[in-house]
Amino acid sequence: MPAVIPSQRDSSVSNPLRSRTRQDFISTVGNLCRRLGFPRSVGQIYGLLFFSARPLSLDEIAAQLEISKASTSTGARQLVAWGAIRQIWIPGDRRDYFQLASDPASMLLELYREFLKPRLGVAGKRLAEMMDGLREDLTGGFLSEEEFEICRKRLEHLAKIQSKLQSAAPIIERLI
């Protein structure tokens, strides 16, 4: 159930995009999300709410970021699921409002658990399957010995990185 706040004192939309620092932060978080495989809008919404002094409605978020309401709604739901933002209810207003969650560490932990940790295990299995496939390609005549050795070394290097990340997982969980 969304939290309730007493009322909104100022109904005018204060635009955090007037600040160059805020613009840079919104852009940076948006680009980071995009690089991690998430929609840029998810990061932009987080960045906007990070610098917002009051809860914002979906309409306000969409207007300030100049993104579609559908992208705004989807991004807000994702951020709520991660614990990055929370939904706020304002008495007398039927719209949904959102504000930054109080603990960014919980968001990082949820992202880690939901996104990174499951992929580490899958990546290890997939690399082992690729190594087996590489051997089959060698014996089937699809690769020369030289090609096999180059590819094997590269796959082994990736497997070492994956293994180190997997080993670091418990440490990451304790840190967050």
C-alpha positions as a Markdown table, in Angstrom:
| # | Residue | x | y | z |
|---|---|---|---|---|
| 1 | Met | 0.0 | 0.0 | 0.0 |
| 2 | Pro | 1.4 | 3.4 | -0.9 |
| 3 | Ala | 2.5 | 5.8 | 1.8 |
| 4 | Val | 0.3 | 8.8 | 2.6 |
| 5 | Ile | 1.6 | 12.3 | 2.9 |
| 6 | Pro | -0.5 | 15.1 | 4.3 |
| 7 | Ser | -0.8 | 17.4 | 1.4 |
| 8 | Gln | 1.1 | 19.1 | -1.3 |
| 9 | Arg | 1.9 | 22.7 | -0.2 |
| 10 | Asp | 3.0 | 23.9 | -3.6 |
| 11 | Ser | 1.0 | 22.7 | -6.6 |
| 12 | Ser | 3.3 | 24.4 | -9.1 |
| 13 | Val | 5.8 | 22.2 | -10.9 |
| 14 | Ser | 9.3 | 23.0 | -9.9 |
| 15 | Asn | 11.5 | 21.9 | -12.6 |
| 16 | Pro | 14.7 | 20.2 | -11.4 |
| 17 | Leu | 16.0 | 20.3 | -15.0 |
| 18 | Arg | 16.8 | 24.0 | -14.6 |
| 19 | Ser | 20.0 | 22.9 | -12.7 |
| 20 | Arg | 22.9 | 21.8 | -14.9 |
| 21 | Thr | 24.0 | 19.4 | -12.1 |
| 22 | Arg | 20.6 | 17.8 | -12.0 |
| 23 | Gln | 20.6 | 17.5 | -15.8 |
| 24 | Asp | 24.1 | 15.9 | -15.7 |
| 25 | Phe | 22.9 | 13.4 | -13.0 |
| 26 | Ile | 19.8 | 12.5 | -14.8 |
| 27 | Ser | 21.7 | 11.9 | -18.0 |
| 28 | Thr | 24.5 | 9.9 | -16.3 |
| 29 | Val | 22.0 | 7.6 | -14.5 |
| 30 | Gly | 20.0 | 7.2 | -17.7 |
| 31 | Asn | 23.1 | 6.2 | -19.6 |
| 32 | Leu | 24.3 | 3.9 | -16.9 |
| 33 | Cys | 20.9 | 2.0 | -17.0 |
| 34 | Arg | 21.1 | 1.8 | -20.8 |
| 35 | Arg | 24.6 | 0.3 | -20.5 |
| 36 | Leu | 23.3 | -2.3 | -18.0 |
| 37 | Gly | 20.6 | -3.3 | -20.5 |
| 38 | Phe | 17.7 | -1.4 | -18.9 |
| 39 | Pro | 15.7 | 1.4 | -20.6 |
| 40 | Arg | 17.4 | 4.8 | -20.3 |
| 41 | Ser | 14.1 | 6.1 | -19.0 |
| 42 | Val | 14.4 | 4.0 | -15.8 |
| 43 | Gly | 17.6 | 5.9 | -14.9 |
| 44 | Gln | 16.2 | 9.2 | -15.9 |
| 45 | Ile | 13.2 | 8.8 | -13.7 |
| 46 | Tyr | 15.4 | 7.8 | -10.8 |
| 47 | Gly | 17.7 | 10.8 | -11.4 |
| 48 | Leu | 14.8 | 13.2 | -11.6 |
| 49 | Leu | 13.3 | 11.9 | -8.4 |
| 50 | Phe | 16.7 | 11.9 | -6.7 |
| 51 | Phe | 16.8 | 15.7 | -7.1 |
| 52 | Ser | 13.1 | 16.4 | -6.5 |
| 53 | Ala | 12.1 | 18.0 | -3.2 |
| 54 | Arg | 8.6 | 16.7 | -3.5 |
| 55 | Pro | 6.8 | 13.6 | -4.9 |
| 56 | Leu | 6.0 | 13.8 | -8.6 |
| 57 | Ser | 3.1 | 12.4 | -10.5 |
| 58 | Leu | 3.6 | 10.2 | -13.6 |
| 59 | Asp | 2.4 | 13.2 | -15.7 |
| 60 | Glu | 5.0 | 15.5 | -14.2 |
| 61 | Ile | 7.8 | 13.0 | -14.6 |
| 62 | Ala | 6.8 | 12.4 | -18.3 |
| 63 | Ala | 6.6 | 16.1 | -19.0 |
| 64 | Gln | 9.8 | 17.1 | -17.3 |
| 65 | Leu | 11.8 | 14.2 | -19.0 |
| 66 | Glu | 9.9 | 14.5 | -22.2 |
| 67 | Ile | 9.3 | 10.8 | -22.4 |
| 68 | Ser | 6.0 | 8.9 | -23.0 |
| 69 | Lys | 3.6 | 8.3 | -20.2 |
| 70 | Ala | 3.9 | 4.5 | -21.0 |
| 71 | Ser | 7.7 | 4.6 | -20.6 |
| 72 | Thr | 7.2 | 6.6 | -17.4 |
| 73 | Ser | 4.7 | 4.1 | -16.0 |
| 74 | Thr | 6.8 | 1.1 | -16.9 |
| 75 | Gly | 10.0 | 2.7 | -15.5 |
| 76 | Ala | 8.3 | 3.7 | -12.3 |
| 77 | Arg | 7.0 | 0.2 | -11.7 |
| 78 | Gln | 10.5 | -1.2 | -12.2 |
| 79 | Leu | 12.0 | 1.3 | -9.8 |
| 80 | Val | 9.3 | 0.5 | -7.2 |
| 81 | Ala | 10.0 | -3.2 | -7.6 |
| 82 | Trp | 13.7 | -2.6 | -7.0 |
| 83 | Gly | 12.9 | -0.5 | -3.9 |
| 84 | Ala | 14.5 | 2.6 | -5.5 |
| 85 | Ile | 11.4 | 4.7 | -5.3 |
| 86 | Arg | 8.1 | 4.4 | -3.6 |
| 87 | Gln | 4.5 | 5.3 | -4.5 |
| 88 | Ile | 2.9 | 8.1 | -2.5 |
| 89 | Trp | -0.8 | 8.9 | -2.1 |
| 90 | Ile | -1.8 | 12.5 | -1.7 |
| 91 | Pro | -5.3 | 12.9 | -0.1 |
| 92 | Gly | -7.8 | 14.4 | -2.5 |
| 93 | Asp | -5.7 | 13.6 | -5.6 |
| 94 | Arg | -6.4 | 10.4 | -7.6 |
| 95 | Arg | -3.0 | 10.4 | -9.3 |
| 96 | Asp | -0.1 | 8.3 | -8.3 |
| 97 | Tyr | 2.9 | 10.1 | -7.0 |
| 98 | Phe | 6.4 | 8.8 | -6.6 |
| 99 | Gln | 9.4 | 9.8 | -4.5 |
| 100 | Leu | 12.9 | 8.5 | -3.8 |
| 101 | Ala | 13.1 | 5.6 | -1.4 |
| 102 | Ser | 15.1 | 6.4 | 1.7 |
| 103 | Asp | 17.7 | 3.7 | 1.3 |
| 104 | Pro | 19.6 | 3.5 | -2.0 |
| 105 | Ala | 21.6 | 0.5 | -0.6 |
| 106 | Ser | 18.4 | -1.6 | -0.6 |
| 107 | Met | 18.0 | -0.8 | -4.3 |
| 108 | Leu | 21.5 | -1.8 | -5.1 |
| 109 | Leu | 21.1 | -5.1 | -3.2 |
| 110 | Glu | 17.8 | -5.8 | -5.0 |
| 111 | Leu | 19.5 | -5.0 | -8.4 |
| 112 | Tyr | 22.3 | -7.3 | -7.5 |
| 113 | Arg | 20.0 | -10.1 | -6.4 |
| 114 | Glu | 17.6 | -9.7 | -9.3 |
| 115 | Phe | 20.0 | -8.9 | -12.2 |
| 116 | Leu | 23.6 | -9.8 | -11.6 |
| 117 | Lys | 23.7 | -12.8 | -9.3 |
| 118 | Pro | 21.4 | -15.0 | -11.4 |
| 119 | Arg | 23.3 | -14.1 | -14.5 |
| 120 | Leu | 26.7 | -15.1 | -13.0 |
| 121 | Gly | 25.6 | -18.7 | -12.6 |
| 122 | Val | 24.0 | -18.9 | -16.0 |
| 123 | Ala | 27.1 | -17.3 | -17.6 |
| 124 | Gly | 29.3 | -20.0 | -16.0 |
| 125 | Lys | 27.1 | -22.8 | -17.4 |
| 126 | Arg | 27.0 | -21.2 | -20.8 |
| 127 | Leu | 30.7 | -20.8 | -21.0 |
| 128 | Ala | 31.2 | -24.5 | -20.2 |
| 129 | Glu | 28.7 | -25.4 | -22.9 |
| 130 | Met | 30.6 | -23.2 | -25.4 |
| 131 | Met | 33.9 | -24.9 | -24.5 |
| 132 | Asp | 32.3 | -28.3 | -25.2 |
| 133 | Gly | 30.9 | -27.0 | -28.4 |
| 134 | Leu | 34.3 | -25.6 | -29.3 |
| 135 | Arg | 35.8 | -29.1 | -28.8 |
| 136 | Glu | 33.1 | -30.6 | -31.0 |
| 137 | Asp | 33.8 | -28.0 | -33.7 |
| 138 | Leu | 37.5 | -29.0 | -33.6 |
| 139 | Thr | 36.8 | -32.8 | -33.9 |
| 140 | Gly | 34.1 | -32.1 | -36.6 |
| 141 | Gly | 36.7 | -30.2 | -38.7 |
| 142 | Phe | 35.0 | -26.8 | -38.4 |
| 143 | Leu | 38.0 | -25.3 | -36.6 |
| 144 | Ser | 41.7 | -25.7 | -37.2 |
| 145 | Glu | 44.0 | -26.4 | -34.2 |
| 146 | Glu | 45.2 | -22.8 | -34.3 |
| 147 | Glu | 41.6 | -21.4 | -34.3 |
| 148 | Phe | 40.6 | -23.8 | -31.5 |
| 149 | Glu | 43.6 | -22.7 | -29.3 |
| 150 | Ile | 42.8 | -19.0 | -29.8 |
| 151 | Cys | 39.1 | -19.5 | -29.0 |
| 152 | Arg | 39.8 | -21.8 | -26.1 |
| 153 | Lys | 42.2 | -19.3 | -24.5 |
| 154 | Arg | 39.6 | -16.5 | -24.9 |
| 155 | Leu | 36.8 | -18.6 | -23.4 |
| 156 | Glu | 39.0 | -19.7 | -20.5 |
| 157 | His | 39.9 | -16.1 | -19.8 |
| 158 | Leu | 36.1 | -15.2 | -19.7 |
| 159 | Ala | 35.5 | -18.2 | -17.5 |
| 160 | Lys | 38.2 | -17.0 | -15.0 |
| 161 | Ile | 36.6 | -13.6 | -14.9 |
| 162 | Gln | 33.1 | -15.1 | -14.4 |
| 163 | Ser | 34.5 | -17.4 | -11.6 |
| 164 | Lys | 36.1 | -14.4 | -9.8 |
| 165 | Leu | 32.9 | -12.5 | -10.0 |
| 166 | Gln | 31.0 | -15.5 | -8.7 |
| 167 | Ser | 33.5 | -15.9 | -5.8 |
| 168 | Ala | 33.1 | -12.2 | -5.0 |
| 169 | Ala | 29.3 | -12.5 | -4.8 |
| 170 | Pro | 29.1 | -13.2 | -1.0 |
| 171 | Ile | 31.4 | -10.3 | -0.3 |
| 172 | Ile | 29.3 | -8.0 | -2.5 |
| 173 | Glu | 26.2 | -9.1 | -0.6 |
| 174 | Arg | 27.8 | -8.3 | 2.8 |
| 175 | Leu | 29.0 | -4.9 | 1.5 |
| 176 | Ile | 25.6 | -3.8 | 0.4 |
